Amino acid sequence: MFSQKNSFSLRENFTISKTIKSYKSFQKPLIDMFNPSSYRILNSKKSNELELEKKNNEENNKINIKKEHLILEKELKENLESNINKKKTLEKKTEELKLETKKISKNKIPKHSKTFKHSFSTTEKNFINVNRTYTTDDTDEYNLINLINEDISKGNKFGWELSIKSKEVEVYSKKSKLKNGDDSIITKTIAIFPYPINIVIQYLEDFEYRKRYETMMKRGKSIEKIKYDNSNLEKEYLYLYLKMPLMFDDRDFVEEKKLWINHGQKEKTALFLLKSVERNDFPIKKNIVRGEMIINGNYLEEISKNKTRIVMVCEMDIKMNSSLLKPIMAKEVPKGQKEWVKDTLKRLPEYIKEKGIVIN
């Protein structure tokens, strides 16, 4: 199409602008771009940036961890100081309670209590001679001592009548009234045990041994024991399941027992006091009648070497509705007291042998 003479040339036909660079001007950057050494430089830069970022992150983590440690250390310190303060407060309250116990043991009357005049309805032949002021907190103890000390001789003004008299025991009884107005009976039992008072007390306190043998006590357990510092008083809570006489259904009782050793600061004496209480951990059961121990107490005194006199007073409400059965109970209760004394006199030698007790 074209002759050789008329050959086509771009350079001749087009004017190259000064602003357009030659091919060689682009060649070097392109070569550098695809040069492996350039890749290494770029990677190294990126690696340094990542390393720096990692280092910064590690430093930040260390700072955060240190802050958390400081916060935890501060919280632990505050908790420790709080616990120390609580412990000091508790120790202070404990000391205050101990001081208050000492004050009460010295017969200082609590502010919330009222005093009784020392006016026992007794004769000169009192079983218990007490020389102290009673408070409203001591009503049950006061009433028990009053009943123990009341004259039982023939024609006495307190209404006691001799129900049973044998070689081992004397049982007296008198009529009483319950809070609901129903008739009731109080018994007073007097017996001599030919043993030192400490052995008799040990036997009476050995609840686990007694419930193995005493026919009236079908079941029972000690719920809680409390011993007071700097005091001759001990307290215990008991659950008793007792067999009733004749055709009566069995009854259960929840009782508070108090024991004073050397009662009224008189050596070789002891006073037991039991009364019914309510406890949430031993509620009334549907199929068992819950009886009420109105007052039940024993006074023990060692009257000579190896000879202890016991005076027992008891009044209970077995929640019996039938008025026809109450005269029967009036006869059966004194018999039950007599049987208990006979059974105790029989068990004591066996108890002494089993426990390996030596009598001087």
C-alpha positions in Angstrom: 0.0 0.0 0.0 2.8 2.4 0.7 6.0 2.5 -1.2 9.3 2.2 0.5 9.9 5.8 -0.2 6.8 6.9 1.5 7.3 4.8 4.7 5.3 5.9 7.7 7.0 7.3 10.8 5.4 8.4 14.0 8.1 10.8 14.9 7.7 12.5 11.6 4.0 12.7 11.6 3.4 13.5 15.3 5.0 16.1 17.5 6.0 14.6 20.9 5.0 16.9 23.8 7.8 17.9 26.1 5.6 16.9 29.1 5.5 13.3 28.0 8.4 11.4 29.4 10.2 8.8 27.4 9.8 5.1 28.0 13.1 4.9 29.8 11.8 7.4 32.4 9.1 4.8 33.4 11.4 1.9 33.1 13.3 2.3 36.4 10.4 2.7 38.8 8.7 -0.3 37.2 11.7 -2.4 37.5 12.2 -1.3 41.1 8.6 -2.2 41.9 9.1 -5.8 40.8 12.5 -6.1 42.3 12.8 -8.7 45.1 15.0 -6.4 47.1 12.3 -3.8 47.1 9.9 -6.4 48.6 12.3 -7.0 51.4 12.4 -3.4 52.3 8.7 -3.1 52.3 8.2 -6.2 54.4 10.9 -5.1 56.8 9.1 -1.8 57.3 5.8 -3.5 57.8 7.4 -5.9 60.2 8.8 -3.1 62.2 5.4 -1.4 62.4 3.8 -4.6 63.6 6.6 -5.2 66.1 6.1 -1.7 67.4 2.4 -2.2 67.6 2.9 -5.5 69.4 5.3 -3.9 71.9 2.8 -1.0 72.5 0.1 -3.5 73.1 2.2 -5.5 75.6 3.1 -2.3 77.4 -0.6 -1.3 77.6 -1.5 -4.8 78.9 1.2 -4.6 81.6 -0.1 -1.2 82.6 -3.7 -2.5 82.7 -2.7 -5.6 84.7 -0.7 -3.4 87.1 -3.8 -1.2 87.6 -6.0 -4.3 88.2 -3.5 -5.6 90.8 -3.5 -2.2 92.5 -7.3 -2.2 92.6 -7.4 -5.8 93.9 -4.8 -5.0 96.5 -6.7 -2.0 97.6 -9.9 -4.0 97.9 -8.2 -6.8 99.9 -6.7 -4.2 102.2 -10.0 -2.6 102.8 -11.7 -6.0 103.4 -8.9 -6.9 105.8 -9.3 -3.7 107.7 -13.1 -4.2 107.8 -12.7 -7.7 109.1 -10.2 -6.5 111.8 -12.7 -3.8 112.9 -15.5 -6.4 113.0 -13.4 -8.7 115.1 -12.5 -5.9 117.5 -16.2 -5.0 117.7 -17.1 -8.7 118.4 -14.4 -9.0 121.0 -15.6 -5.8 122.7 -19.2 -7.1 122.8 -18.0 -10.5 124.1 -16.2 -8.7 126.9 -19.2 -6.6 127.7 -21.4 -9.8 127.9 -18.8 -11.4 130.2 -18.9 -8.3 132.5 -22.7 -8.4 132.4 -22.7 -12.1 133.4 -20.4 -11.3 136.3 -22.7 -8.6 137.5 -25.8 -10.8 137.4 -23.9 -13.6 139.2 -23.2 -11.1 142.0 -26.9 -10.7 142.4 -27.1 -7.2 140.8 -30.6 -6.9 139.5 -31.0 -6.2 135.7 -32.8 -2.9 135.0 -35.7 -4.6 133.2 -36.5 -6.8 136.2 -38.7 -6.2 139.2 -37.9 -7.5 142.6 -39.8 -10.0 144.7 -40.0 -9.5 148.5 -38.5 -12.5 150.2 -41.8 -13.9 151.4 -41.8 -17.7 151.1 -45.0 -19.3 152.4 -43.0 -21.8 154.5 -42.4 -23.0 158.0 -39.2 -23.0 160.1 -38.4 -26.5 158.7 -37.5 -25.3 155.3 -35.7 -27.7 153.0 -34.0 -24.7 151.2 -32.8 -21.7 153.0 -32.1 -18.9 150.4 -30.9 -15.5 151.3 -31.1 -13.4 148.2 -33.5 -11.1 146.3 -35.5 -12.6 143.4 -36.4 -10.9 140.2 -39.1 -11.4 137.6 -36.6 -13.5 135.6 -36.5 -16.0 138.5 -40.3 -16.6 138.9 -40.1 -20.3 138.1 -37.2 -20.8 140.6 -39.0 -18.8 143.2 -42.3 -20.8 142.8 -40.4 -24.2 142.8 -38.6 -23.3 146.1 -41.8 -22.1 147.6 -43.5 -25.5 146.8 -40.5 -27.5 148.1 -40.5 -25.6 151.3 -44.3 -25.7 152.0 -45.2 -27.6 155.2 -46.4 -31.1 154.5 -47.3 -32.1 158.1 -50.8 -33.2 158.9 -53.4 -30.4 159.0 -51.1 -28.0 157.1 -52.6 -24.9 155.6 -51.2 -25.6 152.1 -53.4 -28.5 151.2 -50.8 -31.3 151.0 -52.1 -34.8 151.7 -50.1 -38.0 152.1 -50.8 -40.2 149.1 -48.2 -43.0 149.4 -45.8 -43.9 152.2 -43.3 -46.8 152.0 -39.8 -47.7 153.3 -38.2 -45.9 150.3 -40.4 -42.9 149.6 -43.2 -40.6 150.7 -45.4 -39.0 148.1 -47.7 -36.0 148.9 -50.2 -34.4 146.6 -52.5 -31.4 146.5 -55.1 -30.0 144.1 -54.3 -27.1 141.7 -55.8 -25.2 138.8 -54.5 -24.9 135.3 -54.6 -21.7 133.4 -57.8 -22.7 131.6 -59.5 -23.4 134.9 -59.3 -27.3 134.7 -58.4 -29.2 137.8 -54.8 -30.4 138.2 -52.6 -32.1 140.8 -49.2 -31.3 142.2 -47.0 -34.0 143.8 -44.2 -33.7 146.2 -41.9 -36.7 146.6 -39.3 -37.2 149.4 -36.7 -40.0 149.3 -33.2 -40.8 150.7 -30.6 -42.2 148.3 -27.7 -44.0 150.1 -25.0 -42.4 147.9 -23.0 -39.1 147.8 -24.7 -36.2 146.1 -22.1 -36.1 143.2 -23.0 -39.6 142.1 -26.8 -38.9 142.2 -26.3 -35.8 140.2 -24.1 -37.7 137.7 -26.8 -40.3 137.3 -29.6 -37.7 136.8 -27.5 -35.9 134.3 -26.7 -39.0 132.3 -29.6 -38.7 129.9 -28.3 -41.4 127.5 -28.1 -44.0 130.2 -31.4 -43.3 131.8 -33.4 -43.5 128.6 -32.1 -47.0 128.1 -33.7 -48.3 131.3 -36.5 -45.9 132.5 -39.8 -47.5 131.4 -41.6 -44.1 131.2 -39.0 -42.6 128.9 -39.6 -44.2 125.5 -37.5 -41.8 123.5 -35.6 -38.6 124.1 -32.6 -36.5 123.1 -30.6 -33.5 124.3 -31.1 -30.6 121.9 -28.7 -28.0 123.3 -26.4 -27.4 126.3 -25.4 -24.0 127.6 -22.8 -23.4 130.4 -22.4 -20.0 131.8 -18.9 -18.6 132.7 -18.3 -17.7 136.3 -21.7 -19.1 137.4 -22.9 -22.3 139.0 -25.8 -22.5 136.5 -26.1 -24.8 133.6 -28.9 -24.9 131.0 -30.0 -27.7 128.7 -32.9 -28.2 126.3 -34.5 -31.6 126.0 -37.0 -33.5 123.8 -38.9 -36.3 125.7 -41.4 -38.9 124.5 -43.0 -40.4 127.5 -45.2 -43.4 128.1 -48.4 -42.5 129.9 -50.2 -44.8 132.4 -53.2 -47.1 131.7 -55.2 -46.2 128.6 -53.7 -42.7 128.0 -51.9 -42.1 124.7 -48.2 -41.2 124.9 -47.1 -37.6 125.1 -44.1 -35.7 124.0 -42.5 -32.6 125.7 -39.9 -30.0 124.8 -38.3 -28.7 128.1 -35.8 -26.3 129.4 -33.7 -27.7 132.2 -31.7 -25.5 134.6 -29.2 -27.0 137.1 -27.6 -25.0 140.0 -24.7 -26.8 141.7 -24.3 -25.6 145.3 -27.6 -23.7 145.1 -27.7 -20.5 147.1 -23.9 -20.8 147.7 -24.6 -23.8 150.0 -22.2 -26.6 149.4 -23.3 -30.2 148.6 -26.6 -29.1 147.3 -28.2 -28.9 143.8 -31.4 -27.7 142.3 -33.0 -29.0 139.1 -35.8 -27.0 137.4 -37.6 -28.2 134.2 -40.4 -26.4 132.4 -42.0 -26.7 128.9 -40.8 -24.3 126.2 -41.5 -23.8 122.5 -38.8 -24.3 119.9 -39.1 -24.0 116.1 -36.8 -26.9 115.5 -39.2 -29.2 117.4 -42.7 -28.3 116.3 -45.9 -30.1 117.4 -46.6 -33.2 115.4 -50.0 -34.0 114.1 -50.2 -37.6 115.4 -48.7 -36.9 118.9 -50.2 -34.9 121.7 -47.8 -32.3 123.1 -47.9 -32.2 126.9 -46.9 -29.2 129.1 -44.6 -29.5 132.0 -45.9 -26.7 134.2 -43.2 -27.2 136.9 -40.9 -30.0 137.6 -37.9 -29.8 140.0 -35.6 -31.7 142.3 -33.7 -30.4 145.3 -30.8 -32.5 146.4 -28.8 -32.1 149.6 -26.1 -34.4 151.1 -27.4 -34.8 154.7 -24.5 -37.1 155.8 -21.7 -39.1 154.4 -22.9 -41.2 151.5 -26.6 -40.1 152.1 -28.5 -37.7 149.9 -32.0 -36.5 150.3 -34.1 -35.6 147.3 -37.3 -33.6 147.3 -39.2 -33.6 144.0 -42.1 -31.4 142.9 -44.1 -32.0 139.7 -47.1 -30.6 138.0 -47.9 -31.3 134.3 -50.8 -30.8 131.9 -51.1 -33.8 129.6 -53.9 -32.1 127.6 -56.6 -34.5 128.6 -60.2 -33.4 127.8 -62.2 -36.0 129.6 -63.1 -35.0 133.2 -63.9 -38.7 134.0 -60.2 -39.7 133.5 -58.8 -37.0 135.8 -59.6 -38.7 139.1 -57.7 -41.8 137.7 -54.7 -39.6 136.9 -54.8 -38.2 140.5 -54.1 -41.7 141.7 -51.7 -42.8 139.0 -49.4 -39.8 139.2 -48.3 -40.4 142.8 -47.8 -44.1 141.9 -45.6 -43.1 139.0 -43.4 -41.0 141.4 -43.0 -44.0 143.8 -42.0 -46.3 140.9 -39.4 -43.8 139.6 -37.8 -43.7 143.1 -37.8 -47.5 143.4 -36.4 -47.9 139.8 -33.6 -45.3 140.5 -32.6 -47.0 143.7 -32.3 -50.3 141.7 -30.4 -48.7 138.8 -27.9 -46.7 140.8 -25.7 -49.7 141.9 -25.7 -51.0 138.3 -24.8 -47.5 137.1 -21.9 -47.2 139.6 -20.5 -50.6 138.5 -20.9 -49.9 134.8 -19.1 -46.5 135.0 -16.4 -47.8 137.3 -17.2 -45.2 140.0 -15.3 -45.6 143.3 -17.1 -44.4 146.5 -14.7 -43.3 149.3 
